[in-house]
Amino acid sequence: MLLLLACGGTRPHGASAGSEAVAVAADPRMQARWEQVCRAVGPAISGRAERALAEGGEERLHAILDAGRRYLVLAVGAEGTVLRLSVEDEHGRALAAVEGLASGGLSVPLAPRWTGPFLVRVRALRGGGLCGVQIFLAP
């Protein structure tokens, strides 16, 4: 299963409020990036949350994930932006994290051993701009 959290636009159920939403469809370059990185993944289990993040800004997504299912959390951002994508359990323990240039897409595979609430965080470490995140079923 893949969880996608995107900054701006529609937030998945349970996603925290953030700054003013920005639609990905309004930026053809961002839409093209999403299409490119999403080609090889399974069906989305959440809506895509999208918005503009300033450097140091963070977006959070809360999701209930099922034990034994395989998920892929995917984040995409503006060219030149460095993001940190992480997943934590309900106690705030980091389960997985990755940092890198957002324009090519960042992904975190996840296969929880228990069913319960999880928190996905996307932070702009350097740069900023439109970013998004979503959760998918892993192929």
ChimeraX attribute file (.defattr): number of C-alpha atoms within 10 A of each C-alpha:
attribute: neighborCount
match mode: 1-to-1
recipient: residues
	/A:1	25
	/A:2	26
	/A:3	32
	/A:4	31
	/A:5	34
	/A:6	32
	/A:7	34
	/A:8	25
	/A:9	22
	/A:10	19
	/A:11	26
	/A:12	23
	/A:13	12
	/A:14	11
	/A:15	19
	/A:16	12
	/A:17	12
	/A:18	17
	/A:19	15
	/A:20	13
	/A:21	17
	/A:22	19
	/A:23	20
	/A:24	24
	/A:25	11
	/A:26	10
	/A:27	11
	/A:28	10
	/A:29	14
	/A:30	21
	/A:31	14
	/A:32	13
	/A:33	18
	/A:34	21
	/A:35	11
	/A:36	12
	/A:37	17
	/A:38	17
	/A:39	8
	/A:40	10
	/A:41	17
	/A:42	16
	/A:43	15
	/A:44	20
	/A:45	18
	/A:46	20
	/A:47	20
	/A:48	23
	/A:49	30
	/A:50	31
	/A:51	26
	/A:52	26
	/A:53	26
	/A:54	17
	/A:55	16
	/A:56	13
	/A:57	17
	/A:58	19
	/A:59	27
	/A:60	23
	/A:61	26
	/A:62	20
	/A:63	19
	/A:64	12
	/A:65	22
	/A:66	16
	/A:67	12
	/A:68	13
	/A:69	16
	/A:70	17
	/A:71	26
	/A:72	23
	/A:73	25
	/A:74	27
	/A:75	32
	/A:76	31
	/A:77	31
	/A:78	23
	/A:79	18
	/A:80	15
	/A:81	22
	/A:82	21
	/A:83	31
	/A:84	19
	/A:85	27
	/A:86	20
	/A:87	23
	/A:88	17
	/A:89	16
	/A:90	12
	/A:91	9
	/A:92	10
	/A:93	11
	/A:94	14
	/A:95	16
	/A:96	15
	/A:97	17
	/A:98	13
	/A:99	16
	/A:100	17
	/A:101	20
	/A:102	24
	/A:103	21
	/A:104	17
	/A:105	21
	/A:106	22
	/A:107	25
	/A:108	19
	/A:109	21
	/A:110	21
	/A:111	16
	/A:112	17
	/A:113	11
	/A:114	12
	/A:115	12
	/A:116	13
	/A:117	14
	/A:118	20
	/A:119	20
	/A:120	25
	/A:121	19
	/A:122	29
	/A:123	21
	/A:124	26
	/A:125	18
	/A:126	16
	/A:127	18
	/A:128	22
	/A:129	16
	/A:130	24
	/A:131	32
	/A:132	32
	/A:133	34
	/A:134	28
	/A:135	33
	/A:136	24
	/A:137	21
	/A:138	20
	/A:139	12
